[in-house]
Amino acid sequence: MDELNLRFAVWNVCGLNNPARRTAVTIALEDVLASVVCVSESKLQSLSMFDIVEYFGPRYDGFTYLPAMGTAGGVVVAWRSEEVRVLQSRVDSFSVSVEVASTDGTTWWLTAVYGPTCAALKPIFLEELRILRRELAGPWAVAGDFNIITSVADKNTPVVDRRALGMFRRGLNDVELRESPLLGRRFTWSNERAS
């Protein structure tokens, strides 16, 4: 396994409890053949290996998850052991982290997040990222839905919480995360409605 050949699917599914969304995920993963799937906003309070096979396909034989609180939130990370060796995992309040090993023995961490929508919880979420950065040794990648933006240009409406924007930028700087460029689209999300 060469980590450069690993494929990742990161998706805010807005609820795997919806049969149509589960079908869409299954179909998309058949095309993508991702080595690791990171799903945010699963809205599921529990998961079994049976569920993972049903939602993602039979090749996904490892997983860990953060349960939803009621019908909100939830994070799932699933992987194909034939392509990825996961050494350990941890579940925190807003995230799931897995330590991935490459064939040359190099290890790195992948954290999947679903940031809180409640403004009062955003500083706690950013502190969780700071703690993770201190405790997860080595290279680190973070993916998912932060539910917060870094730039006014990321907003599709004129209403912007500039205090939260600045807090998020400072938090990303504290943990030394950089945003991956998005090519060909302005946003990674869609509400499936025409603008």
RASUL-V649316 format. One record per residue. PHI is phi in whole degrees, 0 to 359 (NA if undefined). PSI is psi in degrees with one decimal (* if undefined). D_LAST is the distance of its C-alpha to the last C-alpha in Angstrom with 1 decimal. Layout:
phi = (PHI:PHI)
psi = (PSI:PSI)
d_last = (D_LAST:D_LAST)
This chain:
phi = (NA:255:300:289:265:289:243:239:243:236:209:272:272:55:115:284:283:263:304:295:291:300:297:299:296:301:296:298:290:296:281:282:53:292:285:227:244:243:245:249:55:292:61:251:270:211:216:234:298:302:298:300:297:295:280:249:116:290:284:275:243:219:197:212:205:254:296:290:261:70:250:241:77:101:226:231:238:234:216:258:297:292:242:226:252:262:277:199:217:212:239:243:293:233:206:232:238:231:265:254:250:267:295:274:92:290:241:206:251:239:243:256:236:226:291:291:273:282:303:293:269:299:298:292:299:294:293:299:298:297:297:301:300:291:266:261:285:93:300:213:237:234:220:136:249:280:55:200:241:254:212:301:295:280:264:261:230:285:276:229:272:294:295:295:301:296:298:293:302:298:297:295:295:301:262:59:265:238:283:286:291:255:255:87:217:275:234:270:242:207:268:62:243:289:272)
psi = (122.0:122.7:-21.2:-19.4:-0.8:143.2:136.4:139.6:124.6:125.3:129.0:107.0:-9.3:34.4:101.5:-3.7:-4.9:118.7:-38.0:-39.0:-39.0:-43.5:-43.2:-41.1:-47.4:-46.3:-44.6:-40.8:-26.8:-35.1:-40.4:-35.5:49.7:143.5:-36.7:136.4:128.7:115.7:126.4:159.4:50.6:-29.5:23.5:135.1:-19.6:155.4:146.7:170.7:-35.0:-45.0:-43.9:-45.8:-41.8:-43.8:-38.5:-22.2:162.0:-16.0:-16.9:106.3:9.9:145.3:160.6:157.6:157.6:118.1:151.9:154.9:104.3:-121.9:19.4:145.6:-154.8:136.4:137.6:133.3:122.1:149.5:162.8:109.9:-21.3:-18.6:-22.6:134.6:115.1:119.6:-37.8:165.3:162.3:148.9:126.8:-168.4:-34.8:10.2:162.0:130.9:140.3:140.4:121.1:137.8:135.4:170.4:-25.7:6.8:-6.4:138.0:153.7:163.0:141.9:126.1:126.5:132.3:153.6:100.5:152.5:147.9:-20.7:124.3:-36.1:-23.9:-11.8:-43.3:-33.5:-40.4:-46.5:-34.0:-35.5:-42.0:-39.9:-43.5:-44.3:-43.7:-39.1:-36.0:-19.8:104.2:142.9:-168.6:148.4:133.3:143.6:133.4:156.0:-155.7:109.8:-19.3:35.8:153.3:161.8:-11.5:146.5:-32.4:-18.9:-8.2:137.9:5.0:162.1:-10.9:116.3:130.6:91.9:-29.4:-46.1:-38.8:-49.1:-39.7:-41.0:-44.3:-45.5:-41.0:-42.5:-39.0:-41.1:-38.0:4.8:42.1:142.8:143.5:134.4:141.0:146.4:119.8:131.1:-6.9:155.3:-37.5:154.7:-3.8:167.3:139.2:9.9:22.6:145.1:143.1:*)
d_last = (42.0:40.7:38.0:36.3:35.9:34.3:30.8:28.5:25.6:23.7:21.2:19.9:20.3:19.6:22.9:25.5:26.9:24.5:26.1:23.0:21.9:25.4:25.5:22.3:24.0:27.3:25.9:24.0:27.2:29.3:27.5:27.3:30.8:30.2:33.4:31.8:28.9:27.4:25.4:24.2:23.4:25.7:26.6:30.0:33.2:35.4:35.4:38.2:38.8:38.4:34.8:34.0:35.5:33.5:30.1:30.5:33.4:37.2:37.3:35.9:39.2:38.7:36.4:36.2:33.8:33.0:32.9:30.2:31.3:31.1:27.8:26.0:26.0:28.3:28.6:30.1:31.6:33.2:35.1:37.2:40.7:41.6:39.4:39.2:42.0:41.0:43.9:42.7:39.8:39.1:36.9:36.0:34.1:30.6:31.4:33.3:35.2:37.1:39.7:39.5:42.5:42.6:45.6:47.2:47.4:44.7:42.6:39.3:37.1:33.5:31.9:28.9:27.3:25.2:25.2:25.7:23.0:25.8:26.4:30.2:30.2:28.4:31.7:33.4:30.9:31.4:35.1:34.9:33.5:36.4:38.9:37.5:37.9:41.5:42.4:40.8:43.0:41.9:38.6:35.5:31.9:29.3:26.1:23.7:21.4:22.8:20.5:21.1:19.9:22.2:20.3:18.2:16.1:15.2:13.5:9.8:11.3:14.5:16.8:18.8:22.0:24.1:27.1:25.5:24.0:27.5:29.1:27.0:27.9:31.5:31.4:30.2:32.8:35.5:34.9:34.4:31.1:29.0:25.4:25.1:23.0:19.8:19.9:17.3:14.2:13.0:12.8:15.0:13.0:10.1:9.6:9.3:6.4:3.8:0.0)
